[in-house]
Amino acid sequence: MTATEPVVTNRYLEGNYGPVREEVTAFDLPVIGELPVELEGRYVRNGPNPLDDPDPATHHWFMGDGMVHGVRLRGGRAEWYRNRYVGSTRVAQRQGRDDIAGPNWNDNPGGPNTNAGGFAGTTWAMVEAGGCPVELTYELETVGRNDFYGTLPGAFTAHPKIDPATGEMHAMAYAWPQWMDHVQYVVVGTDGCVRRTVDVPLPGMTMLHDMSLTERYAVVYDFPCTVDFDLAFAGRFPFRWNPDYGSRVGLLPREGEAADIVWVEAPICYSFHPLNAYDTSDGKVVVDLCVYDRMFDTDILGPFGDGLARLERWVLDPATRTTSVTVIDDRPNEFPRHRGAMTARQHRYGYCASPSATPGDGWPTLKHDLVTGERWAFDHGAGRAAGEPVFVGKHGADPVAEEDAGWLITFVHDQASGTAELVVLDAQDLERGYVAQVPLPQRVPFGFHGNWVSDRAVPPPG
């Protein structure tokens, strides 16, 4: 570099966005406070963690190699912390190993870096845009690609929804660059095998990050963030803001075909994450979601440079094919979660992180009462940034009568000390403060999504 060349920076490689390279195993972690003894299982969270040093001028946050961080809780103790790279062709090559096992339907060199969780007795790492899920051991080591035991015909997603009534998993998947004209609705049975797929035609290749589920519909988000071929041919993250594409939401009957879908016009905007959705008695659909005015417009390296999301309620009317919008909270709201037992049902409470685009700011945890309009914000302290708040119901609590009876679990990064903790909050009483804090043996970079996986859902070995 000469004296006249500018220094290239990339906010998604700096501070706590920067990767950690060491895979750590630590046992008998310290606990501050008291962990609820009913929490018996693992909190696992996935996120991008580049194995090599990418070019800061072109690196997109979503493109880093996957790394899963996990903490195992049992009997009021934090038994272990582990972080492991999620296996992929690229990670195997860089580590000098043979490719991971399992079918790779589109020869994707990358691996899942977006979500992790348990389903059908198995631990899965997941990603959108065509990648196959990767099966992990209880200790978070890579087993190999798992296409739901040979039943998945192509792509999957990082954001499946589990129907609490049936136990089935529902997904809306897209695949770049294989599927240029459609997305696919996928239903996975409780045995871990795909039982149904429906191809949904689209006018272009949209970045379909998530979906919603109601008792009647699988909800398709067709937003104006689409493939930019100039970026694609340059080998960069290929999606960019394209307001001319239009914006709409599709209501696909859960047992219907593509011809049965009803498209409803929507505001020109983008949303990565809906909180939840449900049907109304008069035939409408209510969706709560985190909404950005635009996405990857001037900031084509990540999601936060063009603005932050607010929480909105959309009421979709399939009769008039129109959408009415109410702003619930105009503060930054992202990574929304609700009680899983309320998926596809009318919910009262939602929980979000409140991110900031300014380095060093704290990221509070938010709770919304969507009936009374009351809102709570838990401040983790100066420069302490909390991630996605995962809800775990308290044992014995009625999920309808006591919908908020549960615990919120997340990682918190202390930007001054460069350290991380697993924290537990009482979802019914945020003012109670931390129920428990588990200091971790290393920093956990900002990442994406995780879940609580109880030992009842995925038993430990032996």
GUNU-185664 format. One record per residue (C-alpha): residue number from 1; x, y, z; residue in three letters; chain. Coordinates in nm, 4 decimals. Layout:
<recs>
NUM  X  Y  Z  ala  A
...
</recs>
This chain:
<recs>
1  0.0000  0.0000  0.0000  met  A
2  0.1324  0.3412  -0.0934  thr  A
3  0.0902  0.6553  0.1150  ala  A
4  -0.1799  0.7814  -0.1226  thr  A
5  -0.3962  0.4685  -0.1127  glu  A
6  -0.6909  0.4892  0.1276  pro  A
7  -0.7317  0.2357  0.4049  val  A
8  -1.0294  0.0129  0.3230  val  A
9  -1.2516  -0.0646  0.6202  thr  A
10  -1.5495  -0.2951  0.6566  asn  A
11  -1.7731  -0.2639  0.9617  arg  A
12  -1.8676  -0.6332  0.9260  tyr  A
13  -1.5078  -0.7417  0.9882  leu  A
14  -1.4303  -0.5072  1.2768  glu  A
15  -1.4931  -0.5167  1.6493  gly  A
16  -1.7261  -0.7964  1.7494  asn  A
17  -1.8155  -0.8660  1.3861  tyr  A
18  -1.4610  -0.9936  1.3449  gly  A
19  -1.4090  -1.3719  1.3530  pro  A
20  -1.2558  -1.5903  1.6208  val  A
21  -1.0357  -1.8644  1.4825  arg  A
22  -0.9789  -2.0991  1.7749  glu  A
23  -1.2196  -2.3851  1.8420  glu  A
24  -1.2517  -2.3976  2.2206  val  A
25  -1.3855  -2.6601  2.4602  thr  A
26  -1.4337  -2.5517  2.8213  ala  A
27  -1.6003  -2.7394  3.1068  phe  A
28  -1.7652  -2.6381  3.4368  asp  A
29  -1.8209  -2.2751  3.3478  leu  A
30  -1.8737  -2.0218  3.6272  pro  A
31  -2.2318  -1.9133  3.6989  val  A
32  -2.3304  -1.5767  3.8427  ile  A
33  -2.6781  -1.5970  3.9918  gly  A
34  -2.8793  -1.9177  3.9630  glu  A
35  -2.9554  -2.1098  3.6460  leu  A
36  -3.3120  -2.2492  3.6416  pro  A
37  -3.2750  -2.6231  3.7032  val  A
38  -3.5455  -2.6923  3.4444  glu  A
39  -3.3073  -2.5720  3.1713  leu  A
40  -3.1616  -2.9075  3.0719  glu  A
41  -3.0184  -2.9026  2.7229  gly  A
42  -2.8136  -2.6785  2.4941  arg  A
43  -2.8337  -2.3233  2.3680  tyr  A
44  -2.6786  -2.3297  2.0191  val  A
45  -2.6272  -2.0324  1.7876  arg  A
46  -2.4817  -2.0094  1.4368  asn  A
47  -2.3124  -1.7203  1.2589  gly  A
48  -2.0569  -1.6205  0.9941  pro  A
49  -1.6934  -1.6610  1.0909  asn  A
50  -1.4491  -1.6395  0.7969  pro  A
51  -1.1758  -1.9006  0.8212  leu  A
52  -0.9399  -1.6833  0.6128  asp  A
53  -0.8937  -1.3062  0.5956  asp  A
54  -1.1364  -1.1801  0.3280  pro  A
55  -1.0944  -0.8655  0.1210  asp  A
56  -1.2595  -0.5877  0.3269  pro  A
57  -1.3556  -0.4017  0.0087  ala  A
58  -1.5856  -0.6793  -0.1101  thr  A
59  -1.6608  -0.9048  0.1875  his  A
60  -2.0303  -0.9389  0.2727  his  A
61  -2.1238  -1.0278  0.6310  trp  A
62  -2.3533  -1.3092  0.5147  phe  A
63  -2.0715  -1.4933  0.3345  met  A
64  -1.8477  -1.6014  0.6227  gly  A
65  -1.7917  -1.9686  0.7044  asp  A
66  -2.0378  -2.1009  0.9621  gly  A
67  -1.9450  -2.1393  1.3272  met  A
68  -2.1770  -2.2808  1.5917  val  A
69  -2.1362  -2.1748  1.9556  his  A
70  -2.3075  -2.3836  2.2212  gly  A
71  -2.3512  -2.4012  2.5985  val  A
72  -2.4830  -2.7133  2.7713  arg  A
73  -2.6911  -2.6563  3.0879  leu  A
74  -2.7994  -2.9229  3.3371  arg  A
75  -2.8953  -2.9277  3.7027  gly  A
76  -2.8282  -2.5576  3.7497  gly  A
77  -2.4750  -2.5935  3.6081  arg  A
78  -2.3155  -2.4775  3.2846  ala  A
79  -2.1400  -2.8005  3.1945  glu  A
80  -1.9583  -2.6905  2.8806  trp  A
81  -1.9008  -2.4350  2.6079  tyr  A
82  -1.7961  -2.5357  2.2589  arg  A
83  -1.7520  -2.3514  1.9311  asn  A
84  -1.6989  -2.5419  1.6082  arg  A
85  -1.6759  -2.4587  1.2404  tyr  A
86  -1.9667  -2.6092  1.0496  val  A
87  -1.8307  -2.8507  0.7927  gly  A
88  -1.8345  -2.7644  0.4227  ser  A
89  -1.6279  -2.8289  0.1106  thr  A
90  -1.4486  -2.4972  0.1601  arg  A
91  -1.3736  -2.5500  0.5295  val  A
92  -1.2517  -2.9039  0.4612  ala  A
93  -1.0170  -2.7808  0.1887  gln  A
94  -0.8755  -2.5038  0.4053  arg  A
95  -0.8213  -2.7451  0.6918  gln  A
96  -0.6572  -3.0039  0.4665  gly  A
97  -0.9322  -3.2616  0.5129  arg  A
98  -1.1527  -3.4678  0.2833  asp  A
99  -1.4881  -3.3169  0.1950  asp  A
100  -1.7625  -3.3768  0.4478  ile  A
101  -1.9995  -3.6672  0.3901  ala  A
102  -2.3440  -3.6434  0.2371  gly  A
103  -2.5041  -3.5318  -0.0901  pro  A
104  -2.4353  -3.1830  -0.2195  asn  A
105  -2.7158  -3.1357  -0.4710  trp  A
106  -2.5793  -2.8116  -0.6223  asn  A
107  -2.2065  -2.8569  -0.5497  asp  A
108  -2.2156  -2.5674  -0.3041  asn  A
109  -1.8658  -2.5111  -0.1589  pro  A
110  -2.0013  -2.3266  0.1449  gly  A
111  -2.1826  -2.4508  0.4504  gly  A
112  -2.4585  -2.3392  0.6864  pro  A
113  -2.3799  -2.0156  0.8733  asn  A
114  -2.7248  -1.8847  0.9652  thr  A
115  -2.9184  -2.0996  1.2122  asn  A
116  -2.8900  -2.4086  1.4311  ala  A
117  -3.1449  -2.6101  1.6222  gly  A
118  -3.2974  -2.9480  1.6938  gly  A
119  -3.5640  -3.1393  1.5040  phe  A
120  -3.6626  -3.5060  1.4781  ala  A
121  -3.4011  -3.6014  1.7364  gly  A
122  -3.1175  -3.4450  1.5374  thr  A
123  -2.9096  -3.1262  1.5647  thr  A
124  -2.9031  -2.9269  1.2403  trp  A
125  -2.7101  -2.6292  1.1038  ala  A
126  -2.8968  -2.4413  0.8313  met  A
127  -2.8500  -2.1775  0.5630  val  A
128  -3.0629  -2.0240  0.2903  glu  A
129  -3.0110  -1.9885  -0.0865  ala  A
130  -2.9636  -2.3539  -0.1757  gly  A
131  -2.7307  -2.5071  0.0803  gly  A
132  -2.8113  -2.8474  0.2263  cys  A
133  -2.8560  -2.8709  0.6052  pro  A
134  -2.5594  -3.0149  0.7935  val  A
135  -2.6102  -3.2610  1.0773  glu  A
136  -2.4115  -3.2016  1.3974  leu  A
137  -2.3390  -3.4252  1.6921  thr  A
138  -2.4566  -3.3360  2.0400  tyr  A
139  -2.1092  -3.1898  2.0958  glu  A
140  -2.1445  -2.9788  1.7764  leu  A
141  -1.9000  -3.1737  1.5601  glu  A
142  -1.9956  -3.2054  1.1930  thr  A
143  -2.1485  -3.5382  1.0887  val  A
144  -2.2157  -3.4392  0.7275  gly  A
145  -2.4778  -3.3008  0.4948  arg  A
146  -2.8213  -3.4431  0.5664  asn  A
147  -3.0920  -3.3918  0.3034  asp  A
148  -3.3547  -3.5222  0.5442  phe  A
149  -3.2454  -3.8783  0.4824  tyr  A
150  -3.2601  -3.8562  0.1042  gly  A
151  -3.6029  -3.6916  0.0795  thr  A
152  -3.5121  -3.3251  0.0151  leu  A
153  -3.5144  -3.2624  -0.3628  pro  A
154  -3.3044  -2.9449  -0.3574  gly  A
155  -3.2734  -2.6332  -0.1448  ala  A
156  -3.3735  -2.5654  0.2135  phe  A
157  -3.3787  -2.2549  0.4334  thr  A
158  -3.2372  -2.1136  0.7540  ala  A
159  -3.5839  -2.0231  0.8844  his  A
160  -3.8185  -2.3207  0.9023  pro  A
161  -4.1287  -2.2971  1.1193  lys  A
162  -4.2439  -2.5839  1.3412  ile  A
163  -4.6205  -2.6193  1.3757  asp  A
164  -4.6897  -2.6880  1.7451  pro  A
165  -5.0152  -2.8642  1.6559  ala  A
166  -4.8636  -3.1249  1.4223  thr  A
167  -4.4933  -3.1143  1.5022  gly  A
168  -4.4148  -3.0778  1.1304  glu  A
169  -4.1552  -2.8342  0.9985  met  A
170  -4.2489  -2.5884  0.7206  his  A
171  -4.0026  -2.4007  0.5009  ala  A
172  -3.9887  -2.1681  0.2003  met  A
173  -3.6650  -2.2188  0.0085  ala  A
174  -3.4858  -2.0429  -0.2748  tyr  A
175  -3.1683  -2.1444  -0.4552  ala  A
176  -2.9228  -1.9103  -0.6223  trp  A
177  -2.8426  -1.9582  -0.9084  pro  A
178  -3.0255  -2.2862  -0.9730  gln  A
179  -3.3848  -2.1635  -0.9324  trp  A
180  -3.4257  -1.8345  -1.1173  met  A
181  -3.8042  -1.8447  -1.1564  asp  A
182  -3.9486  -2.0064  -0.8449  his  A
183  -3.9188  -2.0845  -0.4766  val  A
184  -4.0246  -2.4078  -0.3103  gln  A
185  -4.2536  -2.4779  -0.0172  tyr  A
186  -4.1221  -2.7763  0.1808  val  A
187  -4.2963  -2.9688  0.4602  val  A
188  -4.0881  -3.2054  0.6722  val  A
189  -4.2689  -3.4693  0.8786  gly  A
190  -4.1985  -3.5516  1.2408  thr  A
191  -3.9847  -3.8436  1.1235  asp  A
192  -3.7389  -3.5989  0.9638  gly  A
193  -3.8434  -3.6845  0.6061  cys  A
194  -3.9919  -3.4456  0.3493  val  A
195  -4.3566  -3.5286  0.2824  arg  A
196  -4.4566  -3.2437  0.0511  arg  A
197  -4.3093  -2.9832  -0.1846  thr  A
198  -4.4752  -2.7149  -0.3965  val  A
199  -4.2946  -2.4987  -0.6552  asp  A
200  -4.4140  -2.1364  -0.6381  val  A
201  -4.3399  -1.9371  -0.9587  pro  A
202  -4.1940  -1.5861  -0.9161  leu  A
203  -4.1146  -1.3153  -1.1729  pro  A
204  -3.7502  -1.2972  -1.0600  gly  A
205  -3.4913  -1.4158  -0.8106  met  A
206  -3.5777  -1.2522  -0.4803  thr  A
207  -3.3843  -1.2889  -0.1548  met  A
208  -3.6472  -1.4826  0.0362  leu  A
209  -3.4910  -1.4982  0.3797  his  A
210  -3.7859  -1.6161  0.5882  asp  A
211  -4.1514  -1.7212  0.5771  met  A
212  -4.4522  -1.7242  0.8059  ser  A
213  -4.7041  -1.9910  0.8927  leu  A
214  -5.0687  -1.9643  0.9923  thr  A
215  -5.3247  -2.2379  1.0479  glu  A
216  -5.4454  -2.1872  0.6886  arg  A
217  -5.1466  -2.0552  0.4950  tyr  A
218  -4.7785  -2.0722  0.4224  ala  A
219  -4.6806  -1.7078  0.3695  val  A
220  -4.4436  -1.6146  0.0836  val  A
221  -4.2536  -1.2838  0.0985  tyr  A
222  -4.1678  -1.1512  -0.2493  asp  A
223  -3.9738  -0.8355  -0.1651  phe  A
224  -3.7675  -0.6043  -0.3917  pro  A
225  -3.4202  -0.7270  -0.3043  cys  A
226  -3.3189  -0.9277  -0.6086  thr  A
227  -3.0179  -1.0658  -0.7939  val  A
228  -2.7840  -0.8026  -0.9363  asp  A
229  -2.5950  -0.9729  -1.2187  phe  A
230  -2.3090  -0.7240  -1.2115  asp  A
231  -2.2392  -0.8222  -0.8510  leu  A
232  -2.2909  -1.1897  -0.9294  ala  A
233  -2.0494  -1.1918  -1.2231  phe  A
234  -1.7927  -1.0136  -1.0046  ala  A
235  -1.8123  -1.3029  -0.7588  gly  A
236  -1.9731  -1.0939  -0.4883  arg  A
237  -2.2863  -1.1341  -0.2767  phe  A
238  -2.5426  -1.1032  -0.5564  pro  A
239  -2.8517  -0.9401  -0.4011  phe  A
240  -2.9310  -0.5689  -0.4138  arg  A
241  -3.2186  -0.3251  -0.3624  trp  A
242  -3.4517  -0.3163  -0.6646  asn  A
243  -3.7692  -0.1158  -0.5901  pro  A
244  -3.8900  -0.1477  -0.9499  asp  A
245  -3.9463  -0.5189  -0.8840  tyr  A
246  -4.2462  -0.4397  -0.6629  gly  A
247  -4.3493  -0.5906  -0.3316  ser  A
248  -4.6136  -0.8476  -0.2448  arg  A
249  -4.7022  -1.1266  -0.0044  val  A
250  -4.8391  -1.4628  -0.1141  gly  A
251  -5.0907  -1.6677  0.0829  leu  A
252  -5.0470  -2.0328  -0.0159  leu  A
253  -5.2997  -2.2750  0.1352  pro  A
254  -5.0971  -2.5243  0.3347  arg  A
255  -5.2326  -2.8233  0.1430  glu  A
256  -5.2919  -2.6288  -0.1792  gly  A
257  -5.0974  -2.5929  -0.5020  glu  A
258  -4.9273  -2.2930  -0.6612  ala  A
259  -5.2418  -2.2065  -0.8582  ala  A
260  -5.4253  -2.1535  -0.5277  asp  A
261  -5.1958  -1.8800  -0.3989  ile  A
262  -5.3426  -1.5341  -0.3377  val  A
263  -5.0999  -1.2444  -0.3880  trp  A
264  -5.1535  -0.9352  -0.1750  val  A
265  -4.9873  -0.6017  -0.2538  glu  A
266  -4.7420  -0.4833  0.0108  ala  A
267  -4.5382  -0.1687  0.0822  pro  A
268  -4.2068  -0.1229  -0.1001  ile  A
269  -3.9715  -0.2346  0.1762  cys  A
270  -3.7726  -0.5324  0.2970  tyr  A
271  -3.8014  -0.7656  0.5930  ser  A
272  -3.5676  -1.0433  0.6950  phe  A
273  -3.7724  -1.1648  0.9897  his  A
274  -4.1405  -1.1884  1.0787  pro  A
275  -4.2224  -1.2330  1.4452  leu  A
276  -4.5331  -1.4485  1.3990  asn  A
277  -4.8520  -1.4658  1.1921  ala  A
278  -5.2092  -1.5845  1.2420  tyr  A
279  -5.5499  -1.5996  1.0737  asp  A
280  -5.8443  -1.3865  1.1843  thr  A
281  -6.2065  -1.4930  1.2049  ser  A
282  -6.2990  -1.2664  0.9109  asp  A
283  -6.0524  -1.4304  0.6719  gly  A
284  -5.7582  -1.1911  0.7039  lys  A
285  -5.4000  -1.2645  0.8041  val  A
286  -5.2043  -1.0699  1.0678  val  A
287  -4.8263  -1.0598  1.0408  val  A
288  -4.5882  -0.8839  1.2802  asp  A
289  -4.2484  -0.8240  1.1206  leu  A
290  -3.9317  -0.6137  1.1330  cys  A
291  -3.9347  -0.3759  0.8360  val  A
292  -3.6525  -0.1868  0.6607  tyr  A
293  -3.7203  0.0972  0.4171  asp  A
294  -3.4602  -0.0552  0.1835  arg  A
295  -3.1920  -0.3215  0.1874  met  A
296  -2.8469  -0.3421  0.0220  phe  A
297  -2.8927  -0.0100  -0.1524  asp  A
298  -2.5842  0.1976  -0.0658  thr  A
299  -2.4449  -0.0563  0.1828  asp  A
300  -2.3887  -0.3722  -0.0204  ile  A
301  -2.1690  -0.5377  0.2426  leu  A
302  -2.4351  -0.5961  0.5095  gly  A
303  -2.7782  -0.5025  0.6417  pro  A
304  -2.7275  -0.2060  0.8747  phe  A
305  -2.5764  0.0722  0.6632  gly  A
306  -2.9001  0.1835  0.4929  asp  A
307  -3.1038  0.2031  0.8124  gly  A
308  -3.2473  -0.0176  1.0844  leu  A
309  -3.5769  -0.2027  1.1066  ala  A
310  -3.8881  -0.1021  1.2976  arg  A
311  -4.1572  -0.3422  1.4205  leu  A
312  -4.4828  -0.3273  1.2225  glu  A
313  -4.8143  -0.5115  1.2096  arg  A
314  -4.9502  -0.5927  0.8652  trp  A
315  -5.3094  -0.7050  0.8144  val  A
316  -5.3373  -0.8845  0.4805  leu  A
317  -5.6794  -0.9009  0.3175  asp  A
318  -5.6998  -1.1752  0.0529  pro  A
319  -6.0424  -1.0494  -0.0578  ala  A
320  -5.9223  -0.7017  -0.1561  thr  A
321  -5.5552  -0.8063  -0.1968  arg  A
322  -5.4479  -0.5074  0.0097  thr  A
323  -5.2348  -0.4590  0.3213  thr  A
324  -5.2935  -0.2212  0.6106  ser  A
325  -4.9879  -0.1218  0.8155  val  A
326  -4.9499  -0.0141  1.1783  thr  A
327  -4.6141  0.0758  1.3308  val  A
328  -4.5792  -0.1049  1.6634  ile  A
329  -4.2392  0.0369  1.7589  asp  A
330  -4.0205  0.2715  1.5558  asp  A
331  -3.7075  0.1931  1.7590  arg  A
332  -3.4632  -0.0529  1.6017  pro  A
333  -3.6117  -0.4020  1.6290  asn  A
334  -3.4524  -0.7176  1.4899  glu  A
335  -3.4190  -1.0916  1.5518  phe  A
336  -3.7824  -1.1209  1.6701  pro  A
337  -3.8922  -1.4242  1.8682  arg  A
338  -4.2107  -1.5480  2.0310  his  A
339  -4.3159  -1.8483  2.2345  arg  A
340  -4.2902  -2.1450  1.9987  gly  A
341  -4.6206  -2.2895  2.1154  ala  A
342  -4.7917  -1.9813  1.9670  met  A
343  -4.6556  -2.0281  1.6132  thr  A
344  -4.9428  -1.9838  1.3636  ala  A
345  -5.1727  -1.8775  1.6503  arg  A
346  -5.2727  -1.5365  1.7814  gln  A
347  -4.9863  -1.4266  2.0035  his  A
348  -4.9717  -1.1553  2.2663  arg  A
349  -4.5999  -1.1151  2.3330  tyr  A
350  -4.2916  -1.0692  2.1184  gly  A
351  -3.9228  -1.0238  2.1988  tyr  A
352  -3.6531  -0.8517  1.9919  cys  A
353  -3.2971  -0.7307  2.0024  ala  A
354  -3.2487  -0.3583  1.9423  ser  A
355  -2.9281  -0.3317  1.7370  pro  A
356  -2.7285  -0.0188  1.6651  ser  A
357  -2.5191  0.0624  1.3607  ala  A
358  -2.2819  0.2657  1.5816  thr  A
359  -1.9851  0.0700  1.7206  pro  A
360  -1.9754  0.0662  2.0983  gly  A
361  -2.3485  0.1153  2.1525  asp  A
362  -2.5427  -0.1239  2.3708  gly  A
363  -2.8094  -0.3485  2.2205  trp  A
364  -3.1056  -0.3744  2.4610  pro  A
365  -3.3544  -0.6610  2.4747  thr  A
366  -3.7148  -0.5579  2.4022  leu  A
367  -4.0470  -0.7098  2.5077  lys  A
368  -4.3758  -0.6120  2.3399  his  A
369  -4.7277  -0.6646  2.4703  asp  A
370  -4.9156  -0.6611  2.1401  leu  A
371  -5.2552  -0.6401  2.3104  val  A
372  -5.2030  -0.3471  2.5487  thr  A
373  -4.9215  -0.1790  2.3539  gly  A
374  -4.6956  -0.1812  2.6599  glu  A
375  -4.3231  -0.2135  2.5889  arg  A
376  -4.0220  -0.2935  2.8038  trp  A
377  -3.6525  -0.2474  2.7294  ala  A
378  -3.3844  -0.4265  2.9278  phe  A
379  -3.0567  -0.2335  2.9156  asp  A
380  -2.7633  -0.4744  2.9437  his  A
381  -2.5311  -0.1869  3.0314  gly  A
382  -2.3058  0.0575  2.8511  ala  A
383  -2.1484  -0.1021  2.5467  gly  A
384  -2.3134  -0.4404  2.6125  arg  A
385  -2.4851  -0.5806  2.3048  ala  A
386  -2.7420  -0.8607  2.3283  ala  A
387  -2.8306  -1.0916  2.0417  gly  A
388  -3.1500  -1.2718  1.9484  glu  A
389  -3.3638  -1.3431  2.2591  pro  A
390  -3.4653  -1.7109  2.2501  val  A
391  -3.7782  -1.7928  2.4520  phe  A
392  -3.7937  -2.1105  2.6617  val  A
393  -4.1229  -2.1810  2.8359  gly  A
394  -4.1291  -2.2520  3.2072  lys  A
395  -4.2285  -2.6076  3.2869  his  A
396  -4.5946  -2.6457  3.3741  gly  A
397  -4.7017  -2.3009  3.2503  ala  A
398  -5.0055  -2.2845  3.0237  asp  A
399  -4.8727  -2.1354  2.6970  pro  A
400  -5.2007  -1.9508  2.6338  val  A
401  -5.3003  -1.8358  2.9826  ala  A
402  -4.9397  -1.7552  3.0752  glu  A
403  -4.7879  -1.6909  2.7358  glu  A
404  -4.4896  -1.4979  2.8711  asp  A
405  -4.4085  -1.7497  3.1470  ala  A
406  -4.0597  -1.8408  3.0385  gly  A
407  -3.6936  -1.7547  3.0129  trp  A
408  -3.5086  -1.5467  2.7552  leu  A
409  -3.1638  -1.6797  2.6654  ile  A
410  -2.9042  -1.4977  2.4571  thr  A
411  -2.5379  -1.4130  2.4220  phe  A
412  -2.4256  -1.0675  2.5390  val  A
413  -2.1017  -0.9106  2.4159  his  A
414  -1.9206  -0.6585  2.6353  asp  A
415  -1.7500  -0.4304  2.3859  gln  A
416  -1.5177  -0.2672  2.6410  ala  A
417  -1.3692  -0.5920  2.7699  ser  A
418  -1.4109  -0.7976  2.4516  gly  A
419  -1.5824  -1.0747  2.6474  thr  A
420  -1.9087  -1.2644  2.6139  ala  A
421  -2.1676  -1.4176  2.8440  glu  A
422  -2.4675  -1.6417  2.8137  leu  A
423  -2.7456  -1.4672  3.0065  val  A
424  -3.0896  -1.5753  3.1259  val  A
425  -3.3730  -1.3265  3.1833  leu  A
426  -3.7215  -1.3831  3.3274  asp  A
427  -3.9549  -1.3045  3.0363  ala  A
428  -4.2356  -1.2136  3.2753  gln  A
429  -4.0228  -0.9699  3.4726  asp  A
430  -3.7361  -0.8061  3.2864  leu  A
431  -3.6918  -0.5619  3.5742  glu  A
432  -3.5770  -0.8565  3.7851  arg  A
433  -3.2433  -0.8324  3.6042  gly  A
434  -3.0239  -1.1248  3.5163  tyr  A
435  -3.1458  -1.4545  3.6565  val  A
436  -2.8077  -1.5986  3.5638  ala  A
437  -2.4911  -1.5043  3.3763  gln  A
438  -2.2406  -1.7539  3.2417  val  A
439  -1.9083  -1.5900  3.1484  pro  A
440  -1.7664  -1.7628  2.8394  leu  A
441  -1.4015  -1.8476  2.7743  pro  A
442  -1.3834  -1.6438  2.4568  gln  A
443  -1.5567  -1.3717  2.2585  arg  A
444  -1.8664  -1.4719  2.0580  val  A
445  -1.8880  -1.2626  1.7391  pro  A
446  -2.2159  -1.1031  1.6375  phe  A
447  -2.4051  -1.3693  1.4480  gly  A
448  -2.7480  -1.4718  1.3444  phe  A
449  -2.9808  -1.7306  1.4884  his  A
450  -2.9961  -2.0011  1.7493  gly  A
451  -3.2318  -2.2116  1.9539  asn  A
452  -3.2724  -2.3864  2.2826  trp  A
453  -3.2512  -2.7623  2.2217  val  A
454  -3.3750  -2.9528  2.5258  ser  A
455  -3.2370  -3.2932  2.6106  asp  A
456  -3.5898  -3.4265  2.5630  arg  A
457  -3.5844  -3.3101  2.1995  ala  A
458  -3.2299  -3.4258  2.1210  val  A
459  -3.0946  -3.6594  2.3895  pro  A
460  -2.7250  -3.6563  2.4785  pro  A
461  -2.5167  -3.9589  2.3786  pro  A
462  -2.5164  -4.2589  2.6073  gly  A
</recs>
